[in-house]
Amino acid sequence: MTSQPLSAAFRLIIVDPGHFHASLIQREMYSALDPRVSVYARLGPELLDYLNRVSLFNNRKDNPTHWNLDIHTSADPMAAMLHDHPGDAVIFTGRNRGKIDRILASLQAGLHVFADKPWIISLSDLPKLEQALDLAATKRLIGYDIMTERYEITSLLQRAFLNTPSVFGSLEKGSTASPAIYAKSIHHVMKVVGGLPLRRPVWFFDTAEYGEALADVGTHVVDLVQWTAFPDAALDYHKDIEVLAGRHWPLTLTQAQFQQVTGEAAFPASLAPSVHNGKLDYVCNNSVDYTLRGAHVKLDILWNWEAAPGTGDVYEASFRGTRSRIELRQGKPENFIPEIYIVPSPDQRAQVFAAVREKIAALQKTWPGLDARESGAEMRLVIPEKYRVGHEAHFGQVATRFIEYMRSPESIPAWERSSMLAKYFVSTMGVELANR
């Protein structure tokens, strides 16, 4: 087999677009993708929400898209899609329980897979993930999860400076009480996406169906930790990772809040075990402690109801090196905008500041206008606004990378496979320990 000719257009298939991420993939057009897309779904509000969002993209004033959708509704969209086999690559978003089985079936049918996180939410499914990755490699197919946060400018810069020994030194080992790596992620149940208030399906609140925070949105954080601290490393989760502890606790929602975000007037019978005194205890928040190649890591992955005005989802991360700490902060002093700080050890201040200036000069080729400002004992990177493209734009960036890999399957880095296994081992083992 040879690589896909550059002139050929791949056909996309969307199956059960139960999450708004499906529509964000179609926020823009791609020269390598056929504008005609086949959609297989159950007829219901989730499909209608997806169609509405794509319609808004097609009809916006500036740079409208021109997607053509072939809609197929049935009680078993997956079976219908496999029977029709109408394209080259399938996108899965939404329901997470059983997603790995749909991924395996698609790969077996010869389809590339571009699936939203998470691929698995249970530790017992880790062997299926390994099977899927092996199958993709054997059949020269791409199985790729949508890790948008790698494309955030602050993530890229934190990674660049962390892997500059004259700035960072080497990663400390830390301890459980004082981890070398700490990261916190806060997402919000109620939010506006693509100009529309987000409507959550009822099953979103069933953690057996959708997963707890660590198993779901936490996969981004686990991915960023290993992608930042050990870039391009072939991690072996059997040897390089030990998950030490995990815990979880609920976000409590009133019936009015539940109705606002789902449109359902009452809690359904499926959630009855989690309803207490007329409120839903949505057990979604997680904390996990683990070691990564001997370095202690602590993550807090949280869901809140709604962000305060002028704020949004939060990601903060601190990596402690022998020469400095490199921190991503997003608090009130930063006007809730992600910023990168470099905090040298007191005896390394002059040397580290000089090394930062040298590194910035080298990075000017990639990010012209990047600068740094000293403030007492630390430096803050000054990031030109043009590089802050926003979360929704990252879906186009990761989709472009997926298309490159489809064109040339041998170009996907070997470390991506081990990285996925390591990531999902941490996320599912952390939940497993919390439930024990």
PyMOL commands that set and color helices and strands:
alter all, ss='L'
color gray80, all
select helices_A, chain A and resi 21-25+45-59+77-84+99-108+123-138+148-151+153-162+165-168+202-205+207-210+218-229+237-240+255-262+269-274+332-334+346-363+385-387+391-407+409-411+415-435
alter helices_A, ss='H'
color red, helices_A
select strands_A, chain A and resi 12-15+36-41+68-73+89-92+112-115+143-145+181-190+192-193+196-197+241-253+275-276+279-292+295-306+314-320+324-329+339-344+371-375+378-382
alter strands_A, ss='S'
color yellow, strands_A
deselect
rebuild
show_as cartoon
